[in-house]
Amino acid sequence: MSRQNVEIVRRGIEAFMAGRLDEALAIYHPDVEWHTATDEPDAFRPYRGPEGLAELVGTWADIWEEGFEQAAQFGEFIDAGSSVVVPMRARLRGRASGAEVEYRRLGCSRFAG
């Protein structure tokens, strides 16, 4: 099952990167929750459901000069049993401030088991 999970996450990211947001969101369970990192401005606000994820993507578009999906680079998809871990990095420029940010995170998708 975990290899299937890796392929699900890979397909979702590929759809997102290609600008097919509806296709990317369709892989998520209706009760999905996205929590941003603790050093981000909205760290204490979870995004719930595919609608919440769409709102998050819209927020990224408001904040960053270039599209996040165009700037992000994903590393190896790591099979971690009921989770898939994906290193990600992006170099972004703030739309309002012009400040450049190097963004590095480990993304983790957890699957009910």
N, CA, C and O atoms as a Tinker XYZ file with bonds, in Angstrom:
   452  protein
     1  N      0.814000   -1.207000    0.000000    73     2
     2  CA     0.000000    0.000000    0.000000    64     1     3
     3  C      0.856000    1.269000    0.000000    63     2     4     5
     4  O      0.462000    2.267000   -0.603000    81     3
     5  N      2.010000    1.254000    0.657000    73     3     6
     6  CA     2.799000    2.477000    0.757000    64     5     7
     7  C      3.338000    2.942000   -0.595000    63     6     8     9
     8  O      3.488000    4.143000   -0.819000    81     7
     9  N      3.629000    2.003000   -1.499000    73     7    10
    10  CA     4.073000    2.404000   -2.848000    64     9    11
    11  C      2.940000    3.129000   -3.564000    63    10    12    13
    12  O      3.171000    4.087000   -4.302000    81    11
    13  N      1.709000    2.662000   -3.338000    73    11    14
    14  CA     0.536000    3.346000   -3.892000    64    13    15
    15  C      0.440000    4.765000   -3.339000    63    14    16    17
    16  O      0.122000    5.702000   -4.072000    81    15
    17  N      0.714000    4.922000   -2.048000    73    15    18
    18  CA     0.665000    6.251000   -1.435000    64    17    19
    19  C      1.663000    7.196000   -2.089000    63    18    20    21
    20  O      1.348000    8.357000   -2.348000    81    19
    21  N      2.871000    6.693000   -2.355000    73    19    22
    22  CA     3.888000    7.517000   -3.024000    64    21    23
    23  C      3.370000    7.973000   -4.386000    63    22    24    25
    24  O      3.526000    9.140000   -4.746000    81    23
    25  N      2.764000    7.078000   -5.137000    73    23    26
    26  CA     2.262000    7.432000   -6.470000    64    25    27
    27  C      1.106000    8.427000   -6.390000    63    26    28    29
    28  O      0.994000    9.310000   -7.241000    81    27
    29  N      0.253000    8.298000   -5.387000    73    27    30
    30  CA    -0.842000    9.259000   -5.199000    64    29    31
    31  C     -0.285000   10.653000   -4.943000    63    30    32    33
    32  O     -0.729000   11.626000   -5.552000    81    31
    33  N      0.688000   10.747000   -4.042000    73    31    34
    34  CA     1.289000   12.055000   -3.721000    64    33    35
    35  C      2.006000   12.605000   -4.948000    63    34    36    37
    36  O      1.901000   13.796000   -5.242000    81    35
    37  N      2.728000   11.760000   -5.661000    73    35    38
    38  CA     3.450000   12.201000   -6.865000    64    37    39
    39  C      2.474000   12.765000   -7.910000    63    38    40    41
    40  O      2.718000   13.828000   -8.481000    81    39
    41  N      1.379000   12.052000   -8.154000    73    39    42
    42  CA     0.379000   12.519000   -9.132000    64    41    43
    43  C     -0.223000   13.861000   -8.706000    63    42    44    45
    44  O     -0.429000   14.747000   -9.536000    81    43
    45  N     -0.502000   14.002000   -7.417000    73    43    46
    46  CA    -1.071000   15.255000   -6.928000    64    45    47
    47  C     -0.118000   16.427000   -7.102000    63    46    48    49
    48  O     -0.530000   17.509000   -7.522000    81    47
    49  N      1.144000   16.219000   -6.784000    73    47    50
    50  CA     2.139000   17.282000   -6.937000    64    49    51
    51  C      2.350000   17.611000   -8.407000    63    50    52    53
    52  O      2.447000   18.783000   -8.770000    81    51
    53  N      2.421000   16.600000   -9.250000    73    51    54
    54  CA     2.587000   16.855000  -10.693000    64    53    55
    55  C      1.416000   17.660000  -11.245000    63    54    56    57
    56  O      1.616000   18.575000  -12.044000    81    55
    57  N      0.191000   17.326000  -10.825000    73    55    58
    58  CA    -0.980000   18.083000  -11.279000    64    57    59
    59  C     -0.906000   19.522000  -10.782000    63    58    60    61
    60  O     -1.183000   20.452000  -11.540000    81    59
    61  N     -0.535000   19.715000   -9.517000    73    59    62
    62  CA    -0.405000   21.062000   -8.948000    64    61    63
    63  C      0.632000   21.873000   -9.714000    63    62    64    65
    64  O      0.386000   23.026000  -10.069000    81    63
    65  N      1.791000   21.271000   -9.968000    73    63    66
    66  CA     2.877000   21.968000  -10.661000    64    65    67
    67  C      2.496000   22.335000  -12.089000    63    66    68    69
    68  O      2.990000   23.323000  -12.633000    81    67
    69  N      1.621000   21.542000  -12.696000    73    67    70
    70  CA     1.177000   21.806000  -14.067000    64    69    71
    71  C     -0.006000   22.770000  -14.107000    63    70    72    73
    72  O     -0.534000   23.057000  -15.181000    81    71
    73  N     -0.424000   23.272000  -12.947000    73    71    74
    74  CA    -1.522000   24.238000  -12.902000    64    73    75
    75  C     -2.909000   23.604000  -12.944000    63    74    76    77
    76  O     -3.901000   24.292000  -13.182000    81    75
    77  N     -2.980000   22.288000  -12.714000    73    75    78
    78  CA    -4.269000   21.596000  -12.710000    64    77    79
    79  C     -4.733000   21.427000  -11.259000    63    78    80    81
    80  O     -4.748000   20.318000  -10.725000    81    79
    81  N     -5.108000   22.540000  -10.638000    73    79    82
    82  CA    -5.441000   22.559000   -9.221000    64    81    83
    83  C     -6.612000   21.644000   -8.895000    63    82    84    85
    84  O     -6.562000   20.924000   -7.898000    81    83
    85  N     -7.663000   21.651000   -9.705000    73    83    86
    86  CA    -8.815000   20.790000   -9.439000    64    85    87
    87  C     -8.401000   19.318000   -9.397000    63    86    88    89
    88  O     -8.857000   18.565000   -8.537000    81    87
    89  N     -7.545000   18.917000  -10.317000    73    87    90
    90  CA    -7.063000   17.534000  -10.353000    64    89    91
    91  C     -6.224000   17.222000   -9.112000    63    90    92    93
    92  O     -6.353000   16.149000   -8.522000    81    91
    93  N     -5.367000   18.163000   -8.722000    73    91    94
    94  CA    -4.526000   17.962000   -7.538000    64    93    95
    95  C     -5.379000   17.845000   -6.281000    63    94    96    97
    96  O     -5.121000   16.987000   -5.437000    81    95
    97  N     -6.387000   18.693000   -6.149000    73    95    98
    98  CA    -7.230000   18.677000   -4.952000    64    97    99
    99  C     -8.109000   17.435000   -4.880000    63    98   100   101
   100  O     -8.503000   17.012000   -3.793000    81    99
   101  N     -8.415000   16.856000   -6.024000    73    99   102
   102  CA    -9.307000   15.690000   -6.069000    64   101   103
   103  C     -8.704000   14.465000   -5.383000    63   102   104   105
   104  O     -9.444000   13.546000   -5.032000    81   103
   105  N     -7.392000   14.421000   -5.182000    73   103   106
   106  CA    -6.792000   13.252000   -4.534000    64   105   107
   107  C     -6.974000   13.273000   -3.020000    63   106   108   109
   108  O     -6.811000   12.245000   -2.362000    81   107
   109  N     -7.311000   14.437000   -2.464000    73   107   110
   110  CA    -7.403000   14.565000   -1.016000    64   109   111
   111  C     -8.754000   14.121000   -0.477000    63   110   112   113
   112  O     -9.787000   14.289000   -1.124000    81   111
   113  N     -8.724000   13.560000    0.702000    73   111   114
   114  CA    -9.938000   13.189000    1.426000    64   113   115
   115  C    -10.684000   14.473000    1.798000    63   114   116   117
   116  O    -10.045000   15.494000    2.054000    81   115
   117  N    -12.003000   14.448000    1.834000    73   115   118
   118  CA   -12.762000   15.659000    2.192000    64   117   119
   119  C    -12.393000   16.234000    3.561000    63   118   120   121
   120  O    -12.604000   17.423000    3.800000    81   119
   121  N    -11.850000   15.417000    4.458000    73   119   122
   122  CA   -11.482000   15.892000    5.797000    64   121   123
   123  C    -10.007000   16.253000    5.929000    63   122   124   125
   124  O     -9.499000   16.365000    7.044000    81   123
   125  N     -9.308000   16.437000    4.797000    73   123   126
   126  CA    -7.884000   16.763000    4.835000    64   125   127
   127  C     -7.657000   18.040000    5.650000    63   126   128   129
   128  O     -8.481000   18.955000    5.642000    81   127
   129  N     -6.524000   18.079000    6.352000    73   127   130
   130  CA    -6.089000   19.292000    7.061000    64   129   131
   131  C     -4.650000   19.584000    6.678000    63   130   132   133
   132  O     -3.813000   18.681000    6.638000    81   131
   133  N     -4.366000   20.847000    6.396000    73   131   134
   134  CA    -3.012000   21.291000    6.077000    64   133   135
   135  C     -2.590000   22.255000    7.173000    63   134   136   137
   136  O     -3.279000   23.233000    7.461000    81   135
   137  N     -1.450000   21.963000    7.778000    73   135   138
   138  CA    -0.894000   22.835000    8.808000    64   137   139
   139  C      0.414000   23.400000    8.285000    63   138   140   141
   140  O      1.309000   22.646000    7.903000    81   139
   141  N      0.530000   24.713000    8.265000    73   139   142
   142  CA     1.773000   25.329000    7.818000    64   141   143
   143  C      2.808000   25.249000    8.940000    63   142   144   145
   144  O      2.467000   24.974000   10.090000    81   143
   145  N      4.061000   25.490000    8.599000    73   143   146
   146  CA     5.155000   25.428000    9.573000    64   145   147
   147  C      4.981000   26.511000   10.636000    63   146   148   149
   148  O      4.345000   27.538000   10.398000    81   147
   149  N      5.550000   26.265000   11.793000    73   147   150
   150  CA     5.368000   27.175000   12.929000    64   149   151
   151  C      5.995000   28.551000   12.719000    63   150   152   153
   152  O      5.649000   29.494000   13.431000    81   151
   153  N      6.911000   28.688000   11.756000    73   151   154
   154  CA     7.528000   29.995000   11.522000    64   153   155
   155  C      6.838000   30.779000   10.403000    63   154   156   157
   156  O      7.368000   31.785000    9.934000    81   155
   157  N      5.675000   30.327000    9.982000    73   155   158
   158  CA     4.925000   31.030000    8.942000    64   157   159
   159  C      3.815000   31.863000    9.580000    63   158   160   161
   160  O      3.339000   31.531000   10.666000    81   159
   161  N      3.399000   32.948000    8.912000    73   159   162
   162  CA     2.410000   33.859000    9.505000    64   161   163
   163  C      1.086000   33.200000    9.876000    63   162   164   165
   164  O      0.442000   33.618000   10.839000    81   163
   165  N      0.675000   32.199000    9.146000    73   163   166
   166  CA    -0.616000   31.562000    9.414000    64   165   167
   167  C     -0.447000   30.205000   10.096000    63   166   168   169
   168  O     -1.267000   29.307000    9.906000    81   167
   169  N      0.612000   30.056000   10.886000    73   167   170
   170  CA     0.977000   28.767000   11.472000    64   169   171
   171  C     -0.105000   28.165000   12.356000    63   170   172   173
   172  O     -0.192000   26.941000   12.459000    81   171
   173  N     -0.909000   28.963000   12.979000    73   171   174
   174  CA    -1.872000   28.433000   13.937000    64   173   175
   175  C     -3.265000   28.309000   13.342000    63   174   176   177
   176  O     -4.247000   28.129000   14.062000    81   175
   177  N     -3.338000   28.407000   12.033000    73   175   178
   178  CA    -4.621000   28.287000   11.338000    64   177   179
   179  C     -4.547000   27.109000   10.379000    63   178   180   181
   180  O     -3.884000   27.207000    9.347000    81   179
   181  N     -5.210000   25.997000   10.690000    73   179   182
   182  CA    -5.214000   24.890000    9.726000    64   181   183
   183  C     -6.144000   25.188000    8.557000    63   182   184   185
   184  O     -7.150000   25.880000    8.710000    81   183
   185  N     -5.801000   24.664000    7.400000    73   183   186
   186  CA    -6.655000   24.759000    6.215000    64   185   187
   187  C     -7.365000   23.417000    6.096000    63   186   188   189
   188  O     -6.711000   22.375000    6.043000    81   187
   189  N     -8.694000   23.429000    6.054000    73   187   190
   190  CA    -9.468000   22.185000    6.098000    64   189   191
   191  C    -10.220000   21.947000    4.798000    63   190   192   193
   192  O    -10.808000   22.855000    4.212000    81   191
   193  N    -10.178000   20.680000    4.369000    73   191   194
   194  CA   -10.896000   20.265000    3.172000    64   193   195
   195  C    -10.238000   20.779000    1.910000    63   194   196   197
   196  O     -9.377000   21.657000    1.965000    81   195
   197  N    -10.642000   20.234000    0.764000    73   195   198
   198  CA   -10.099000   20.711000   -0.513000    64   197   199
   199  C    -10.333000   22.207000   -0.722000    63   198   200   201
   200  O     -9.519000   22.875000   -1.360000    81   199
   201  N    -11.439000   22.741000   -0.188000    73   199   202
   202  CA   -11.705000   24.186000   -0.307000    64   201   203
   203  C    -10.664000   24.981000    0.464000    63   202   204   205
   204  O    -10.216000   26.033000    0.008000    81   203
   205  N    -10.280000   24.479000    1.632000    73   203   206
   206  CA    -9.240000   25.137000    2.416000    64   205   207
   207  C     -7.898000   25.112000    1.711000    63   206   208   209
   208  O     -7.156000   26.094000    1.741000    81   207
   209  N     -7.582000   23.979000    1.068000    73   207   210
   210  CA    -6.325000   23.901000    0.316000    64   209   211
   211  C     -6.335000   24.870000   -0.863000    63   210   212   213
   212  O     -5.313000   25.481000   -1.176000    81   211
   213  N     -7.483000   25.009000   -1.514000    73   211   214
   214  CA    -7.593000   25.975000   -2.619000    64   213   215
   215  C     -7.374000   27.392000   -2.094000    63   214   216   217
   216  O     -6.743000   28.212000   -2.760000    81   215
   217  N     -7.895000   27.679000   -0.903000    73   215   218
   218  CA    -7.682000   28.999000   -0.282000    64   217   219
   219  C     -6.199000   29.223000    0.007000    63   218   220   221
   220  O     -5.680000   30.317000   -0.217000    81   219
   221  N     -5.516000   28.185000    0.505000    73   219   222
   222  CA    -4.084000   28.284000    0.772000    64   221   223
   223  C     -3.310000   28.618000   -0.496000    63   222   224   225
   224  O     -2.438000   29.487000   -0.480000    81   223
   225  N     -3.621000   27.937000   -1.590000    73   223   226
   226  CA    -2.952000   28.198000   -2.865000    64   225   227
   227  C     -3.221000   29.632000   -3.304000    63   226   228   229
   228  O     -2.319000   30.293000   -3.818000    81   227
   229  N     -4.437000   30.127000   -3.113000    73   227   230
   230  CA    -4.758000   31.523000   -3.429000    64   229   231
   231  C     -3.956000   32.494000   -2.580000    63   230   232   233
   232  O     -3.528000   33.543000   -3.063000    81   231
   233  N     -3.752000   32.148000   -1.316000    73   231   234
   234  CA    -2.943000   32.986000   -0.422000    64   233   235
   235  C     -1.511000   33.057000   -0.917000    63   234   236   237
   236  O     -0.897000   34.124000   -0.909000    81   235
   237  N     -0.972000   31.911000   -1.353000    73   235   238
   238  CA     0.392000   31.906000   -1.909000    64   237   239
   239  C      0.472000   32.833000   -3.115000    63   238   240   241
   240  O      1.459000   33.550000   -3.280000    81   239
   241  N     -0.547000   32.825000   -3.952000    73   239   242
   242  CA    -0.543000   33.676000   -5.146000    64   241   243
   243  C     -0.553000   35.153000   -4.759000    63   242   244   245
   244  O      0.044000   35.980000   -5.448000    81   243
   245  N     -1.226000   35.486000   -3.662000    73   243   246
   246  CA    -1.264000   36.874000   -3.193000    64   245   247
   247  C      0.076000   37.318000   -2.607000    63   246   248   249
   248  O      0.457000   38.481000   -2.738000    81   247
   249  N      0.784000   36.400000   -1.966000    73   247   250
   250  CA     2.017000   36.735000   -1.249000    64   249   251
   251  C      3.234000   36.783000   -2.164000    63   250   252   253
   252  O      4.053000   37.697000   -2.069000    81   251
   253  N      3.351000   35.798000   -3.050000    73   251   254
   254  CA     4.584000   35.639000   -3.832000    64   253   255
   255  C      4.440000   36.192000   -5.238000    63   254   256   257
   256  O      3.409000   36.019000   -5.889000    81   255
   257  N      5.488000   36.859000   -5.695000    73   255   258
   258  CA     5.500000   37.452000   -7.028000    64   257   259
   259  C      5.359000   36.386000   -8.109000    63   258   260   261
   260  O      4.555000   36.538000   -9.028000    81   259
   261  N      6.127000   35.321000   -8.005000    73   259   262
   262  CA     6.019000   34.225000   -8.949000    64   261   263
   263  C      5.085000   33.178000   -8.342000    63   262   264   265
   264  O      4.923000   33.119000   -7.123000    81   263
   265  N      4.493000   32.383000   -9.163000    73   263   266
   266  CA     3.630000   31.335000   -8.636000    64   265   267
   267  C      4.430000   30.313000   -7.852000    63   266   268   269
   268  O      5.482000   29.862000   -8.304000    81   267
   269  N      3.938000   29.947000   -6.686000    73   267   270
   270  CA     4.622000   28.959000   -5.866000    64   269   271
   271  C      4.834000   27.671000   -6.662000    63   270   272   273
   272  O      5.885000   27.036000   -6.574000    81   271
   273  N      3.820000   27.300000   -7.437000    73   271   274
   274  CA     3.936000   26.057000   -8.200000    64   273   275
   275  C      5.022000   26.144000   -9.266000    63   274   276   277
   276  O      5.528000   25.115000   -9.714000    81   275
   277  N      5.385000   27.349000   -9.678000    73   275   278
   278  CA     6.456000   27.508000  -10.661000    64   277   279
   279  C      7.826000   27.543000   -9.996000    63   278   280   281
   280  O      8.826000   27.188000  -10.620000    81   279
   281  N      7.881000   27.966000   -8.739000    73   279   282
   282  CA     9.158000   28.130000   -8.049000    64   281   283
   283  C      9.577000   26.897000   -7.250000    63   282   284   285
   284  O     10.764000   26.710000   -6.980000    81   283
   285  N      8.622000   26.061000   -6.872000    73   283   286
   286  CA     8.920000   24.920000   -6.003000    64   285   287
   287  C      9.656000   23.814000   -6.745000    63   286   288   289
   288  O      9.393000   23.544000   -7.917000    81   287
   289  N     10.571000   23.190000   -6.042000    73   287   290
   290  CA    11.294000   22.023000   -6.546000    64   289   291
   291  C     11.180000   20.938000   -5.482000    63   290   292   293
   292  O     11.453000   21.170000   -4.305000    81   291
   293  N     10.780000   19.774000   -5.911000    73   291   294
   294  CA    10.563000   18.676000   -4.979000    64   293   295
   295  C     11.659000   17.643000   -5.118000    63   294   296   297
   296  O     12.112000   17.344000   -6.223000    81   295
   297  N     12.085000   17.095000   -3.979000    73   295   298
   298  CA    13.108000   16.064000   -3.965000    64   297   299
   299  C     12.498000   14.679000   -4.041000    63   298   300   301
   300  O     11.390000   14.494000   -4.547000    81   299
   301  N     13.232000   13.723000   -3.536000    73   299   302
   302  CA    12.819000   12.323000   -3.553000    64   301   303
   303  C     11.545000   12.117000   -2.741000    63   302   304   305
   304  O     11.383000   12.709000   -1.674000    81   303
   305  N     10.655000   11.292000   -3.235000    73   303   306
   306  CA     9.442000   10.921000   -2.516000    64   305   307
   307  C      9.819000    9.748000   -1.611000    63   306   308   309
   308  O     10.187000    8.678000   -2.097000    81   307
   309  N      9.727000    9.950000   -0.310000    73   307   310
   310  CA    10.207000    8.964000    0.647000    64   309   311
   311  C      9.023000    8.196000    1.235000    63   310   312   313
   312  O      8.144000    8.775000    1.873000    81   311
   313  N      9.019000    6.898000    1.009000    73   311   314
   314  CA     8.000000    6.009000    1.542000    64   313   315
   315  C      8.286000    5.805000    3.028000    63   314   316   317
   316  O      9.321000    5.248000    3.396000    81   315
   317  N      7.372000    6.255000    3.872000    73   315   318
   318  CA     7.534000    6.114000    5.320000    64   317   319
   319  C      6.334000    5.371000    5.905000    63   318   320   321
   320  O      5.748000    5.802000    6.898000    81   319
   321  N      5.980000    4.264000    5.284000    73   319   322
   322  CA     4.853000    3.466000    5.772000    64   321   323
   323  C      3.529000    4.137000    5.465000    63   322   324   325
   324  O      3.128000    4.215000    4.304000    81   323
   325  N      2.845000    4.621000    6.490000    73   323   326
   326  CA     1.555000    5.282000    6.285000    64   325   327
   327  C      1.717000    6.761000    5.934000    63   326   328   329
   328  O      0.728000    7.490000    5.855000    81   327
   329  N      2.950000    7.205000    5.726000    73   327   330
   330  CA     3.235000    8.592000    5.352000    64   329   331
   331  C      4.144000    8.621000    4.130000    63   330   332   333
   332  O      4.867000    7.666000    3.846000    81   331
   333  N      4.089000    9.732000    3.421000    73   331   334
   334  CA     5.020000   10.000000    2.328000    64   333   335
   335  C      5.662000   11.346000    2.646000    63   334   336   337
   336  O      4.968000   12.347000    2.825000    81   335
   337  N      6.981000   11.363000    2.715000    73   335   338
   338  CA     7.731000   12.577000    3.036000    64   337   339
   339  C      8.393000   13.062000    1.759000    63   338   340   341
   340  O      8.989000   12.284000    1.014000    81   339
   341  N      8.277000   14.380000    1.515000    73   339   342
   342  CA     8.845000   14.952000    0.291000    64   341   343
   343  C      9.590000   16.247000    0.641000    63   342   344   345
   344  O      8.963000   17.227000    1.041000    81   343
   345  N     10.923000   16.258000    0.493000    73   343   346
   346  CA    11.665000   17.510000    0.668000    64   345   347
   347  C     11.296000   18.488000   -0.454000    63   346   348   349
   348  O     11.131000   18.095000   -1.609000    81   347
   349  N     11.171000   19.756000   -0.092000    73   347   350
   350  CA    10.783000   20.778000   -1.066000    64   349   351
   351  C     11.585000   22.042000   -0.789000    63   350   352   353
   352  O     11.881000   22.376000    0.359000    81   351
   353  N     11.927000   22.730000   -1.866000    73   351   354
   354  CA    12.584000   24.036000   -1.726000    64   353   355
   355  C     12.054000   24.966000   -2.801000    63   354   356   357
   356  O     11.623000   24.536000   -3.871000    81   355
   357  N     12.099000   26.245000   -2.490000    73   355   358
   358  CA    11.676000   27.260000   -3.455000    64   357   359
   359  C     12.411000   28.558000   -3.144000    63   358   360   361
   360  O     12.691000   28.854000   -1.983000    81   359
   361  N     12.715000   29.311000   -4.155000    73   359   362
   362  CA    13.264000   30.659000   -4.006000    64   361   363
   363  C     12.163000   31.582000   -4.500000    63   362   364   365
   364  O     11.774000   31.553000   -5.668000    81   363
   365  N     11.668000   32.409000   -3.574000    73   363   366
   366  CA    10.502000   33.240000   -3.853000    64   365   367
   367  C     10.794000   34.701000   -3.561000    63   366   368   369
   368  O     11.707000   35.020000   -2.799000    81   367
   369  N     10.015000   35.588000   -4.171000    73   367   370
   370  CA    10.130000   37.027000   -3.933000    64   369   371
   371  C      8.755000   37.529000   -3.498000    63   370   372   373
   372  O      7.747000   37.280000   -4.159000    81   371
   373  N      8.737000   38.242000   -2.368000    73   371   374
   374  CA     7.483000   38.787000   -1.854000    64   373   375
   375  C      6.887000   39.785000   -2.832000    63   374   376   377
   376  O      7.585000   40.661000   -3.341000    81   375
   377  N      5.598000   39.647000   -3.090000    73   375   378
   378  CA     4.922000   40.528000   -4.039000    64   377   379
   379  C      4.957000   41.984000   -3.557000    63   378   380   381
   380  O      5.239000   42.884000   -4.348000    81   379
   381  N      4.681000   42.220000   -2.298000    73   379   382
   382  CA     4.630000   43.592000   -1.775000    64   381   383
   383  C      6.010000   44.117000   -1.397000    63   382   384   385
   384  O      6.332000   45.271000   -1.681000    81   383
   385  N      6.832000   43.278000   -0.756000    73   383   386
   386  CA     8.110000   43.744000   -0.218000    64   385   387
   387  C      9.270000   43.621000   -1.189000    63   386   388   389
   388  O     10.238000   44.376000   -1.097000    81   387
   389  N      9.186000   42.678000   -2.119000    73   387   390
   390  CA    10.313000   42.397000   -3.010000    64   389   391
   391  C     11.395000   41.577000   -2.336000    63   390   392   393
   392  O     12.411000   41.266000   -2.959000    81   391
   393  N     11.196000   41.221000   -1.069000    73   391   394
   394  CA    12.193000   40.439000   -0.336000    64   393   395
   395  C     12.270000   39.026000   -0.904000    63   394   396   397
   396  O     11.253000   38.403000   -1.207000    81   395
   397  N     13.509000   38.534000   -1.040000    73   395   398
   398  CA    13.709000   37.162000   -1.503000    64   397   399
   399  C     13.766000   36.220000   -0.316000    63   398   400   401
   400  O     14.339000   36.534000    0.727000    81   399
   401  N     13.167000   35.073000   -0.499000    73   399   402
   402  CA    13.100000   34.073000    0.559000    64   401   403
   403  C     13.511000   32.724000   -0.014000    63   402   404   405
   404  O     13.041000   32.319000   -1.077000    81   403
   405  N     14.380000   32.043000    0.694000    73   403   406
   406  CA    14.719000   30.654000    0.358000    64   405   407
   407  C     13.869000   29.802000    1.290000    63   406   408   409
   408  O     13.988000   29.901000    2.511000    81   407
   409  N     13.036000   28.988000    0.728000    73   407   410
   410  CA    12.052000   28.218000    1.474000    64   409   411
   411  C     12.411000   26.744000    1.369000    63   410   412   413
   412  O     12.461000   26.195000    0.268000    81   411
   413  N     12.660000   26.102000    2.499000    73   411   414
   414  CA    12.978000   24.668000    2.527000    64   413   415
   415  C     12.099000   24.007000    3.573000    63   414   416   417
   416  O     12.023000   24.456000    4.716000    81   415
   417  N     11.443000   22.945000    3.169000    73   415   418
   418  CA    10.551000   22.230000    4.075000    64   417   419
   419  C     10.542000   20.743000    3.740000    63   418   420   421
   420  O     10.899000   20.327000    2.637000    81   419
   421  N     10.129000   19.969000    4.713000    73   419   422
   422  CA     9.803000   18.573000    4.492000    64   421   423
   423  C      8.291000   18.494000    4.536000    63   422   424   425
   424  O      7.679000   18.790000    5.562000    81   423
   425  N      7.687000   18.096000    3.431000    73   423   426
   426  CA     6.253000   17.901000    3.418000    64   425   427
   427  C      5.947000   16.464000    3.791000    63   426   428   429
   428  O      6.700000   15.552000    3.449000    81   427
   429  N      4.844000   16.264000    4.489000    73   427   430
   430  CA     4.477000   14.922000    4.910000    64   429   431
   431  C      2.993000   14.716000    4.643000    63   430   432   433
   432  O      2.159000   15.468000    5.146000    81   431
   433  N      2.666000   13.707000    3.858000    73   431   434
   434  CA     1.278000   13.307000    3.634000    64   433   435
   435  C      1.046000   12.032000    4.412000    63   434   436   437
   436  O      1.751000   11.039000    4.229000    81   435
   437  N      0.053000   12.067000    5.282000    73   435   438
   438  CA    -0.273000   10.884000    6.091000    64   437   439
   439  C     -1.539000   10.233000    5.557000    63   438   440   441
   440  O     -2.490000   10.911000    5.167000    81   439
   441  N     -1.530000    8.937000    5.546000    73   439   442
   442  CA    -2.669000    8.167000    5.052000    64   441   443
   443  C     -3.263000    7.381000    6.204000    63   442   444   445
   444  O     -2.546000    6.832000    7.040000    81   443
   445  N     -4.598000    7.337000    6.232000    73   443   446
   446  CA    -5.256000    6.539000    7.263000    64   445   447
   447  C     -4.903000    5.075000    7.044000    63   446   448   449
   448  O     -4.842000    4.602000    5.909000    81   447
   449  N     -4.680000    4.390000    8.103000    73   447   450
   450  CA    -4.274000    3.012000    7.948000    64   449   451
   451  C     -5.144000    2.116000    8.645000    63   450   452
   452  O     -4.936000    0.903000    8.614000    81   451
